[in-house]
Amino acid sequence: MADQLAPPSLSSPFRQLRQLYARSKRDKDELHERWRNFYRAVFEPVNNQWTTRLPVTTTLSRPRVNEIWPIVSSLTGFLTDQRPTLQVSPGVSNRESQLFTAASTLTEDLQNVLEYVLRMGKFELELEKQFWDTLTYGTGFLKAVYDPDADSGAGQAVVRRVDPWMMYVDPLADSGETATFWMERRVLSRWQAAQFYGNEAADLPPGDIDSFQRPSTTERSNLGRPPMALAGNIEMQPTIWPNSATEVPSDWGADDIVTVIDAWWLDDGGWFYCPFGADRTLFAPRPATDLYEHGRHPYSRYVMQETGEFWGPSLVEYLMSPQSTFNDLLFHGVNNVRLGGDPIWLEDERAGTDRQRLVARPGHRVKKQPGGEVGWLNPPDLPAATIPLLQMFVTEMERISGLGGASRGQTPTAGRPSQGTVEAAQESGLIRVRSALRNLEYQLAEVGNLLASIVTREYTGARMLEIIGPEGLPSILQLSEKHFYSSHALAQLQPADADPSADPLARLSPRALEDTPLKFAVWVEAGSSLPASQDRRASQAMAMFQMGALDLEGLYRVLKLPGWQQTLARINAAKAAGTFTPPAARGRPR
């Protein structure tokens, strides 16, 4: 056991990397068995409504009302309702230093670049997929990496969601900070492997690197590929390879698929990276500092509630039992009603009606033999507790999820409550959502700092970015060469009459003469301290504006009205010219 968890050797790490992977996989196999059930509970299609025909001339209905799906979908909507906002500050501890002053001049540029990166990389879609993972499996992952081929070959920092089925981590870890190794399993075509890791990766043995049985895509064959790991022996349909001059073979299948594992591990205070396949590593281990300025792995873990375990609790797991009981009650209730509309025909053998073709229609007369009894067999009455029980299980599922009826858009049936009462009920029912948003802010701050270190180091060439300016209109941000390096930042501080040929680094102390990327700190606001409802936020802002505690610009920022910047500019210009008349003083229009 101690040998299995020892850090891999930097000279020949393959055997120890395989041992670390095998240890993590053995613990995670137990999770996979449970995750399959969680996945089916959320995504199983409700299309098999009828059983096979029974010996009687009727069928039994198999109704399945999936309450888990709308609960997970509503929670995901609440968590993504407020767009995260970035705050960038210099990461220099000495506020009196020239580097701090230089970095302060670039914080706005870096914030605009990060917002551009997140917008162009469709970050909100990746975040939404992470929430589905977290609610279904208990844990979600994001990674911040540099894609040299993005942005027309100029390179781009990107954030991607990582499938939890593909993540293998230190089994002794209880959080992301205590994990000493991270491994991401990637199933790729040989063409993709060669593009990502070099031509040697295309020569790896086909298929899987072990006998791991992954979930089959046939479980939801009519709904597309599920967010699970693809099996190495699944036959793939012919696909056009982008940017490839060769023709794709018509029998492209399992032999054209390889598995590569990206391995990151901590050794002697530093992180190392080395990808490996079924029989070898693809290149020698490299220090993480050679790849990223932050010098660590690119992954970030998210759980809705921190419970002291690495793999967080799954909400779906707690909803499965009431969902199953709900469908059982629904099955018996619906079929009881159906038996009342299409009851069983009861006849005595002496009645002679078995020789007749009976058709149930009004006014139809049936003859029978004397002494024989015929008639409809009435089903038992539906228990009065059936409907309250169904409602009780729905309410219990809402309580487990933390979403009440008001939070899901339902209105109370008794009385006519005021808007404030409904909003208060919604806010009080979203306490756990606030906790989840607070954890999200910590994760997004971690991802933001990873992105900032990538941008400051890799964005060395001059480029122009289309950003959203301070007035809310499209604008252009011009980045110079080494825009976020110390030499460029210090050059911005030189006096206007300074010698343009002078080296700006010469103004620093001898220990800081190296031209390096500047350090920045990123914090993200995701709405944990704000009202969850947009109407509630607007009402709060209006009340503060009427009390004079909020100015007009602050009100417009909260309301986010289309074109509010231009409206505010017109109002300010009219006030400056003395031609502005408040709406209350204009009188009623005629």
C-alpha positions as CSV (number, residue, x, y, z in Angstrom):
1,M,0.0,0.0,0.0
2,A,2.8,2.4,0.9
3,D,4.5,1.6,-2.4
4,Q,1.3,2.2,-4.4
5,L,0.9,5.7,-2.9
6,A,4.5,6.7,-3.3
7,P,5.2,9.6,-5.8
8,P,6.2,8.3,-9.2
9,S,9.9,8.4,-10.1
10,L,10.9,11.2,-12.4
11,S,13.2,8.9,-14.4
12,S,10.8,6.0,-15.0
13,P,7.3,6.8,-13.6
14,F,5.1,4.5,-15.7
15,R,4.8,1.6,-13.2
16,Q,4.1,3.9,-10.2
17,L,1.6,5.9,-12.2
18,R,-0.3,2.7,-13.1
19,Q,-0.3,1.8,-9.4
20,L,-1.7,5.1,-8.4
21,Y,-4.3,4.9,-11.0
22,A,-5.3,1.3,-10.0
23,R,-5.6,2.3,-6.3
24,S,-7.9,5.3,-7.2
25,K,-9.9,3.2,-9.6
26,R,-10.5,0.4,-7.1
27,D,-12.1,2.9,-4.7
28,K,-14.0,4.6,-7.4
29,D,-15.5,1.5,-8.8
30,E,-17.9,1.4,-5.9
31,L,-19.0,4.9,-6.7
32,H,-19.6,4.0,-10.3
33,E,-22.1,1.3,-9.4
34,R,-24.2,3.9,-7.5
35,W,-23.7,6.5,-10.1
36,R,-25.3,4.3,-12.7
37,N,-28.5,4.3,-10.7
38,F,-28.4,8.1,-10.1
39,Y,-28.0,8.6,-13.9
40,R,-31.0,6.5,-14.7
41,A,-33.1,8.2,-12.1
42,V,-32.5,11.6,-13.8
43,F,-32.2,10.8,-17.5
44,E,-34.2,7.6,-18.0
45,P,-36.7,8.3,-20.8
46,V,-40.3,8.1,-19.8
47,N,-41.4,6.3,-23.0
48,N,-42.2,2.7,-21.9
49,Q,-45.7,3.4,-20.6
50,W,-47.2,0.0,-21.2
51,T,-46.5,-3.5,-20.1
52,T,-47.1,-6.6,-22.2
53,R,-50.6,-7.9,-22.6
54,L,-51.9,-9.8,-19.7
55,P,-54.1,-13.0,-19.9
56,V,-57.2,-10.7,-19.8
57,T,-58.3,-8.4,-22.6
58,T,-56.6,-5.3,-21.1
59,T,-53.3,-3.8,-20.4
60,L,-52.0,-2.2,-17.3
61,S,-50.6,1.4,-17.4
62,R,-47.1,2.0,-16.1
63,P,-47.1,5.8,-15.5
64,R,-43.8,7.3,-14.6
65,V,-43.8,10.9,-13.5
66,N,-40.2,12.0,-13.1
67,E,-40.1,14.6,-10.3
68,I,-36.3,14.4,-10.0
69,W,-35.8,16.0,-13.4
70,P,-37.7,19.3,-12.7
71,I,-36.1,19.6,-9.3
72,V,-32.6,19.3,-10.7
73,S,-33.4,21.6,-13.6
74,S,-34.9,24.2,-11.3
75,L,-31.9,24.1,-9.0
76,T,-29.5,24.5,-11.9
77,G,-31.6,27.5,-13.1
78,F,-31.3,29.1,-9.7
79,L,-27.6,28.5,-9.5
80,T,-27.0,30.0,-12.9
81,D,-29.6,32.8,-12.7
82,Q,-27.0,35.5,-11.7
83,R,-24.0,36.0,-14.0
84,P,-20.7,35.8,-12.0
85,T,-18.8,39.1,-11.9
86,L,-15.0,39.3,-11.7
87,Q,-12.9,41.6,-9.5
88,V,-9.2,41.8,-10.3
89,S,-6.6,43.4,-8.0
90,P,-2.7,43.4,-8.0
91,G,-1.2,40.3,-6.5
92,V,1.8,42.2,-5.1
93,S,2.0,42.2,-1.3
94,N,4.1,45.4,-1.0
95,R,1.6,48.2,-1.9
96,E,4.4,50.7,-1.8
97,S,6.4,49.0,-4.5
98,Q,6.6,50.1,-8.2
99,L,5.4,46.7,-9.3
100,F,2.2,47.2,-7.3
101,T,1.6,50.5,-9.0
102,A,2.4,49.1,-12.4
103,A,0.1,46.1,-11.9
104,S,-2.7,48.4,-10.8
105,T,-2.7,50.1,-14.2
106,L,-3.4,46.8,-15.9
107,T,-6.2,45.4,-13.6
108,E,-8.9,46.7,-15.8
109,D,-7.3,45.3,-19.0
110,L,-6.9,41.9,-17.3
111,Q,-10.5,41.9,-16.2
112,N,-11.7,42.7,-19.7
113,V,-9.5,39.9,-21.1
114,L,-10.9,37.4,-18.6
115,E,-14.5,38.4,-19.4
116,Y,-13.7,38.0,-23.1
117,V,-12.2,34.6,-22.5
118,L,-15.2,33.4,-20.5
119,R,-17.7,34.8,-23.1
120,M,-15.9,33.3,-26.1
121,G,-15.3,30.0,-24.4
122,K,-19.1,29.7,-23.5
123,F,-18.2,29.4,-19.9
124,E,-21.8,29.6,-18.6
125,L,-22.6,26.4,-20.6
126,E,-19.7,24.6,-19.0
127,L,-20.8,25.8,-15.6
128,E,-24.3,24.5,-16.3
129,K,-23.0,21.1,-17.1
130,Q,-21.0,21.1,-13.9
131,F,-24.1,21.8,-11.9
132,W,-25.9,18.8,-13.5
133,D,-22.9,16.7,-12.6
134,T,-22.9,18.0,-9.0
135,L,-26.6,17.5,-8.4
136,T,-26.5,14.0,-10.0
137,Y,-23.2,12.6,-8.7
138,G,-22.4,14.9,-5.9
139,T,-19.2,16.4,-7.3
140,G,-18.3,18.5,-10.4
141,F,-15.0,19.6,-11.9
142,L,-13.7,22.4,-14.1
143,K,-10.3,22.8,-15.6
144,A,-8.5,25.9,-16.9
145,V,-6.0,25.2,-19.7
146,Y,-4.4,27.0,-22.6
147,D,-5.5,26.0,-26.1
148,P,-2.8,27.1,-28.6
149,D,-5.0,26.5,-31.6
150,A,-8.0,28.7,-30.4
151,D,-8.7,32.2,-31.5
152,S,-7.5,31.5,-35.1
153,G,-4.2,30.1,-33.9
154,A,-3.3,33.0,-31.6
155,G,-4.1,30.8,-28.5
156,Q,-6.7,31.2,-25.9
157,A,-7.2,30.4,-22.2
158,V,-10.3,28.2,-21.8
159,V,-12.4,26.7,-19.0
160,R,-13.9,23.2,-19.6
161,R,-16.1,21.0,-17.6
162,V,-14.5,17.6,-16.8
163,D,-16.8,14.5,-16.6
164,P,-16.7,13.1,-13.0
165,W,-16.6,9.6,-14.5
166,M,-13.2,10.4,-16.0
167,M,-11.6,11.8,-12.8
168,Y,-9.4,9.7,-10.6
169,V,-7.9,11.4,-7.6
170,D,-6.0,10.6,-4.4
171,P,-8.3,8.2,-2.4
172,L,-6.9,9.6,0.9
173,A,-7.9,13.2,0.0
174,D,-10.9,14.9,1.7
175,S,-10.8,18.0,-0.4
176,G,-9.2,19.4,-3.5
177,E,-6.4,21.0,-1.5
178,T,-5.3,17.7,0.1
179,A,-5.2,15.6,-3.0
180,T,-1.7,14.7,-3.9
181,F,-2.5,13.4,-7.4
182,W,-5.1,14.0,-10.1
183,M,-5.7,11.9,-13.2
184,E,-8.1,12.6,-16.0
185,R,-9.0,9.7,-18.3
186,R,-9.4,10.7,-22.0
187,V,-10.9,8.5,-24.7
188,L,-9.7,9.8,-28.1
189,S,-9.4,8.8,-31.7
190,R,-5.9,8.2,-32.9
191,W,-6.1,11.4,-34.9
192,Q,-7.0,13.4,-31.7
193,A,-4.3,11.6,-29.7
194,A,-1.7,12.6,-32.2
195,Q,-2.9,16.2,-32.3
196,F,-2.8,16.5,-28.5
197,Y,0.2,14.4,-27.5
198,G,2.3,13.8,-30.6
199,N,2.6,11.0,-33.1
200,E,3.7,8.5,-30.5
201,A,0.2,8.6,-28.9
202,A,-1.3,7.4,-32.1
203,D,0.6,4.1,-31.7
204,L,-0.9,3.2,-28.3
205,P,-2.7,-0.1,-28.1
206,P,-6.4,0.3,-29.0
207,G,-9.3,0.5,-26.6
208,D,-9.1,0.6,-22.9
209,I,-6.0,0.2,-20.7
210,D,-7.7,-2.3,-18.4
211,S,-10.9,-4.3,-17.9
212,F,-13.0,-1.4,-16.6
213,Q,-16.6,-1.8,-17.5
214,R,-18.0,1.6,-18.3
215,P,-21.7,2.4,-18.6
216,S,-23.2,1.5,-22.0
217,T,-24.5,4.2,-24.3
218,T,-27.4,1.9,-25.2
219,E,-29.1,2.9,-22.0
220,R,-30.2,6.1,-23.7
221,S,-29.6,5.3,-27.3
222,N,-32.5,7.4,-28.4
223,L,-31.4,10.5,-26.4
224,G,-27.8,10.9,-27.6
225,R,-24.6,10.2,-25.7
226,P,-24.9,10.4,-21.9
227,P,-22.3,12.2,-19.9
228,M,-20.5,9.0,-19.1
229,A,-17.3,7.5,-20.2
230,L,-17.3,5.8,-23.6
231,A,-16.4,2.1,-23.6
232,G,-13.3,1.3,-25.6
233,N,-15.0,-1.5,-27.5
234,I,-18.0,0.5,-28.7
235,E,-18.2,0.6,-32.5
236,M,-18.0,4.2,-33.7
237,Q,-19.8,5.5,-36.8
238,P,-17.6,6.9,-39.6
239,T,-16.9,10.6,-38.8
240,I,-15.2,13.3,-40.8
241,W,-12.0,14.3,-39.1
242,P,-11.5,18.1,-39.2
243,N,-8.4,19.5,-40.7
244,S,-7.4,16.2,-42.1
245,A,-6.5,15.5,-45.7
246,T,-6.8,11.8,-45.3
247,E,-10.1,9.9,-45.9
248,V,-11.7,8.3,-42.9
249,P,-11.9,4.5,-43.3
250,S,-15.5,3.2,-43.5
251,D,-14.8,0.6,-40.8
252,W,-13.5,3.1,-38.3
253,G,-14.2,1.5,-34.9
254,A,-12.6,0.2,-31.7
255,D,-9.1,-0.2,-33.1
256,D,-9.0,3.5,-33.9
257,I,-9.7,4.5,-30.2
258,V,-7.0,4.9,-27.6
259,T,-7.1,5.9,-23.9
260,V,-4.7,8.5,-22.5
261,I,-4.5,9.5,-18.8
262,D,-3.3,12.9,-17.9
263,A,-1.5,12.5,-14.6
264,W,-0.6,15.3,-12.2
265,W,1.2,14.6,-8.9
266,L,2.8,16.4,-6.0
267,D,6.4,15.6,-5.2
268,D,8.8,17.4,-3.0
269,G,6.7,20.5,-2.9
270,G,6.2,20.8,-6.7
271,W,3.7,19.5,-9.2
272,F,4.6,17.3,-12.2
273,Y,2.7,16.3,-15.3
274,C,3.0,13.2,-17.4
275,P,0.4,11.5,-19.7
276,F,0.5,7.8,-20.1
277,G,-1.3,5.0,-22.0
278,A,-1.7,1.3,-21.8
279,D,1.9,0.4,-22.1
280,R,4.1,3.5,-21.6
281,T,4.3,7.2,-20.9
282,L,4.1,9.6,-23.8
283,F,7.0,11.8,-22.7
284,A,9.2,12.4,-19.7
285,P,7.6,14.1,-16.6
286,R,7.6,17.9,-16.8
287,P,7.3,20.3,-13.9
288,A,4.0,22.2,-13.8
289,T,5.9,25.4,-13.8
290,D,7.1,24.7,-17.3
291,L,3.4,24.6,-18.4
292,Y,1.7,27.2,-16.3
293,E,2.7,30.2,-14.3
294,H,0.7,29.0,-11.3
295,G,2.8,25.8,-11.1
296,R,0.0,23.3,-10.2
297,H,-2.7,21.1,-11.8
298,P,-5.5,22.8,-13.8
299,Y,-8.5,21.2,-12.0
300,S,-11.0,22.7,-9.6
301,R,-13.5,20.7,-7.6
302,Y,-17.0,21.8,-6.6
303,V,-19.5,20.4,-4.2
304,M,-22.7,22.0,-3.0
305,Q,-22.1,21.2,0.7
306,E,-18.6,20.5,2.2
307,T,-19.0,17.4,4.3
308,G,-15.3,16.5,4.9
309,E,-15.3,14.0,2.0
310,F,-13.8,14.4,-1.4
311,W,-16.8,13.0,-3.3
312,G,-19.8,15.1,-2.1
313,P,-23.3,13.8,-1.4
314,S,-25.6,13.4,-4.4
315,L,-29.0,15.1,-4.2
316,V,-30.5,12.5,-6.6
317,E,-29.6,9.7,-4.2
318,Y,-31.9,11.2,-1.5
319,L,-34.7,11.8,-4.0
320,M,-34.7,8.2,-5.5
321,S,-36.6,6.5,-2.7
322,P,-39.6,9.0,-2.5
323,Q,-39.6,9.1,-6.4
324,S,-39.9,5.3,-6.5
325,T,-42.7,5.2,-3.9
326,F,-44.5,8.0,-5.7
327,N,-44.5,6.0,-9.0
328,D,-45.7,2.9,-7.2
329,L,-48.7,4.7,-5.7
330,L,-49.4,6.3,-9.1
331,F,-49.3,2.9,-10.7
332,H,-51.9,1.4,-8.4
333,G,-54.1,4.6,-8.4
334,V,-54.2,4.9,-12.2
335,N,-54.9,1.3,-12.8
336,N,-57.7,1.3,-10.2
337,V,-59.3,4.2,-12.1
338,R,-58.9,2.3,-15.4
339,L,-60.6,-0.7,-14.0
340,G,-63.5,1.5,-13.1
341,G,-63.8,2.6,-16.8
342,D,-63.0,-0.8,-18.3
343,P,-64.0,-3.3,-15.5
344,I,-63.7,-7.1,-15.5
345,W,-66.6,-9.1,-17.0
346,L,-67.8,-11.7,-14.5
347,E,-69.9,-14.6,-15.9
348,D,-71.2,-18.0,-14.7
349,E,-70.4,-21.0,-16.9
350,R,-74.1,-21.8,-17.1
351,A,-75.0,-18.3,-18.4
352,G,-74.2,-19.2,-22.0
353,T,-72.7,-15.8,-22.7
354,D,-69.3,-17.2,-23.7
355,R,-70.9,-18.1,-27.1
356,Q,-71.8,-14.5,-27.8
357,R,-69.7,-11.6,-29.0
358,L,-70.3,-8.9,-26.4
359,V,-69.9,-5.3,-27.3
360,A,-70.3,-2.7,-24.6
361,R,-72.7,-0.1,-26.0
362,P,-75.7,1.8,-24.6
363,G,-79.0,-0.1,-25.0
364,H,-77.4,-3.4,-25.9
365,R,-79.3,-6.4,-24.5
366,V,-77.7,-9.7,-23.5
367,K,-79.5,-13.0,-23.1
368,K,-78.4,-15.6,-20.6
369,Q,-79.4,-19.0,-19.4
370,P,-81.6,-19.3,-16.3
371,G,-79.6,-19.6,-13.1
372,G,-76.4,-18.1,-14.6
373,E,-75.0,-14.9,-13.2
374,V,-73.3,-12.3,-15.4
375,G,-72.2,-8.7,-14.8
376,W,-69.3,-6.3,-14.3
377,L,-67.0,-6.8,-11.4
378,N,-66.6,-3.5,-9.7
379,P,-63.0,-2.7,-8.6
380,P,-62.4,-1.7,-5.0
381,D,-62.8,2.0,-4.2
382,L,-59.6,4.1,-4.5
383,P,-58.4,4.7,-0.9
384,A,-59.0,8.3,0.2
385,A,-55.4,8.6,1.4
386,T,-54.0,8.0,-2.2
387,I,-54.0,11.6,-3.3
388,P,-52.7,13.1,0.0
389,L,-49.9,10.5,-0.1
390,L,-48.9,11.5,-3.6
391,Q,-48.8,15.1,-2.6
392,M,-46.9,14.3,0.6
393,F,-44.1,12.6,-1.4
394,V,-43.9,15.5,-3.8
395,T,-43.7,17.9,-0.8
396,E,-41.0,15.7,0.8
397,M,-38.9,15.7,-2.4
398,E,-39.2,19.5,-2.5
399,R,-38.1,19.7,1.2
400,I,-35.1,17.4,0.5
401,S,-34.0,19.5,-2.4
402,G,-34.5,22.8,-0.6
403,L,-37.0,24.1,-3.3
404,G,-40.5,24.8,-2.2
405,G,-43.5,25.2,-4.5
406,A,-43.1,29.0,-4.5
407,S,-39.5,28.6,-5.6
408,R,-40.6,26.4,-8.5
409,G,-43.1,28.9,-9.8
410,Q,-46.2,27.5,-8.0
411,T,-48.7,29.9,-6.4
412,P,-50.5,29.2,-3.2
413,T,-54.1,28.1,-3.7
414,A,-55.5,29.4,-0.5
415,G,-56.2,33.1,-0.4
416,R,-54.3,35.7,-2.4
417,P,-51.0,36.5,-0.8
418,S,-49.1,39.7,-1.5
419,Q,-46.1,39.8,-3.7
420,G,-43.9,40.5,-0.7
421,T,-45.2,37.3,1.0
422,V,-44.4,35.2,-2.0
423,E,-40.9,36.7,-2.4
424,A,-40.2,36.2,1.3
425,A,-41.3,32.5,1.0
426,Q,-39.0,32.1,-2.0
427,E,-36.0,33.7,-0.2
428,S,-36.4,31.6,3.0
429,G,-36.6,28.4,0.9
430,L,-33.3,29.1,-0.8
431,I,-30.9,29.0,2.2
432,R,-29.1,25.9,0.8
433,V,-28.9,27.6,-2.6
434,R,-27.0,30.5,-1.0
435,S,-24.6,28.0,0.6
436,A,-24.0,26.4,-2.8
437,L,-23.4,29.8,-4.4
438,R,-20.8,30.6,-1.7
439,N,-19.0,27.4,-2.5
440,L,-19.2,28.3,-6.1
441,E,-17.6,31.7,-5.5
442,Y,-14.6,30.0,-3.9
443,Q,-14.3,27.6,-6.9
444,L,-14.7,30.4,-9.5
445,A,-12.1,32.5,-7.7
446,E,-9.7,29.5,-7.9
447,V,-10.5,29.1,-11.6
448,G,-10.2,32.8,-12.2
449,N,-6.7,32.9,-10.6
450,L,-5.7,29.9,-12.8
451,L,-7.0,31.8,-15.9
452,A,-5.2,35.0,-14.9
453,S,-1.8,33.2,-14.6
454,I,-2.3,31.7,-18.0
455,V,-3.3,35.0,-19.6
456,T,-0.4,37.0,-18.1
457,R,2.1,34.4,-19.2
458,E,0.8,33.2,-22.6
459,Y,-0.6,36.4,-24.1
460,T,2.8,37.7,-25.2
461,G,1.9,38.8,-28.8
462,A,0.0,41.9,-29.8
463,R,-3.7,41.2,-30.4
464,M,-7.0,42.9,-30.5
465,L,-10.0,41.7,-28.5
466,E,-13.7,42.6,-28.9
467,I,-14.9,43.5,-25.4
468,I,-17.9,45.1,-23.8
469,G,-16.8,48.6,-22.8
470,P,-17.7,50.6,-19.7
471,E,-20.8,52.0,-21.5
472,G,-22.1,48.6,-22.3
473,L,-21.2,48.9,-26.0
474,P,-18.9,46.8,-28.1
475,S,-15.3,48.1,-27.9
476,I,-11.8,47.0,-28.9
477,L,-9.0,46.3,-26.4
478,Q,-5.5,46.5,-27.9
479,L,-3.0,44.3,-26.2
480,S,0.7,45.1,-26.7
481,E,3.5,42.6,-26.8
482,K,4.1,41.2,-23.3
483,H,1.2,43.3,-22.2
484,F,1.0,41.8,-18.6
485,Y,4.8,41.6,-18.1
486,S,6.7,43.8,-15.7
487,S,8.6,45.5,-18.5
488,H,5.4,46.7,-20.2
489,A,3.7,47.8,-17.0
490,L,6.7,49.8,-15.8
491,A,7.0,51.4,-19.2
492,Q,3.5,52.9,-18.6
493,L,4.8,54.6,-15.5
494,Q,7.7,56.4,-17.2
495,P,7.5,60.2,-17.4
496,A,6.4,61.7,-20.7
497,D,9.9,63.2,-21.2
498,A,11.8,59.9,-20.4
499,D,14.2,58.4,-22.8
500,P,12.1,55.9,-24.9
501,S,15.2,53.7,-25.3
502,A,15.7,53.4,-21.5
503,D,15.1,49.9,-20.0
504,P,12.1,50.2,-17.6
505,L,13.4,47.3,-15.6
506,A,16.4,49.3,-14.6
507,R,14.2,51.2,-12.2
508,L,13.7,48.1,-10.1
509,S,16.0,46.7,-7.5
510,P,18.7,44.2,-8.7
511,R,16.7,41.3,-7.4
512,A,13.7,42.2,-9.6
513,L,15.4,42.8,-12.9
514,E,13.9,39.7,-14.6
515,D,11.1,40.4,-17.0
516,T,8.3,38.2,-15.6
517,P,4.5,38.1,-15.7
518,L,2.8,40.2,-13.1
519,K,0.8,38.7,-10.3
520,F,-2.9,39.3,-9.9
521,A,-5.6,38.2,-7.5
522,V,-9.1,37.4,-8.8
523,W,-12.3,37.2,-6.8
524,V,-15.7,36.3,-8.2
525,E,-19.2,37.3,-7.0
526,A,-21.8,34.7,-7.8
527,G,-24.8,36.1,-5.8
528,S,-24.5,34.4,-2.5
529,S,-25.2,37.7,-0.6
530,L,-27.9,39.0,-3.0
531,P,-31.6,38.1,-3.1
532,A,-32.1,35.1,-5.3
533,S,-35.2,36.5,-7.1
534,Q,-34.7,39.1,-9.8
535,D,-37.9,40.8,-8.7
536,R,-36.7,40.8,-5.1
537,R,-33.4,42.5,-6.2
538,A,-35.3,45.1,-8.2
539,S,-37.7,45.9,-5.3
540,Q,-34.8,46.2,-2.9
541,A,-32.9,48.6,-5.2
542,M,-36.0,50.7,-5.8
543,A,-36.6,51.0,-2.0
544,M,-33.0,52.1,-1.5
545,F,-33.2,54.6,-4.4
546,Q,-36.4,56.2,-2.9
547,M,-34.6,56.5,0.5
548,G,-31.6,58.2,-1.2
549,A,-29.3,55.4,-0.3
550,L,-28.6,54.5,-3.9
551,D,-28.0,56.8,-6.9
552,L,-29.5,56.5,-10.3
553,E,-26.5,54.7,-11.8
554,G,-26.6,52.1,-9.1
555,L,-30.3,51.6,-9.7
556,Y,-29.8,51.1,-13.4
557,R,-27.0,48.6,-12.8
558,V,-29.3,46.5,-10.7
559,L,-32.2,46.7,-13.1
560,K,-30.0,46.0,-16.1
561,L,-32.3,47.8,-18.5
562,P,-31.3,47.7,-22.1
563,G,-29.3,50.7,-23.1
564,W,-29.2,52.1,-19.5
565,Q,-25.8,53.6,-20.0
566,Q,-27.0,55.8,-22.9
567,T,-30.1,56.7,-20.9
568,L,-28.0,57.8,-17.9
569,A,-25.7,59.8,-20.2
570,R,-28.7,61.7,-21.7
571,I,-30.1,62.4,-18.2
572,N,-26.7,63.7,-17.0
573,A,-26.3,65.8,-20.1
574,A,-29.8,67.3,-19.7
575,K,-29.0,68.1,-16.0
576,A,-25.8,69.8,-17.0
577,A,-27.6,71.9,-19.6
578,G,-30.4,72.8,-17.1
579,T,-33.1,71.3,-19.4
580,F,-33.9,68.1,-17.4
581,T,-37.3,67.9,-15.8
582,P,-38.1,65.1,-13.4
583,P,-41.0,62.9,-14.5
584,A,-43.0,63.8,-11.4
585,A,-42.9,67.4,-12.4
586,R,-44.0,66.9,-16.0
587,G,-47.7,66.3,-15.2
588,R,-49.9,63.7,-16.7
589,P,-49.5,63.4,-20.5
590,R,-52.5,64.4,-22.6
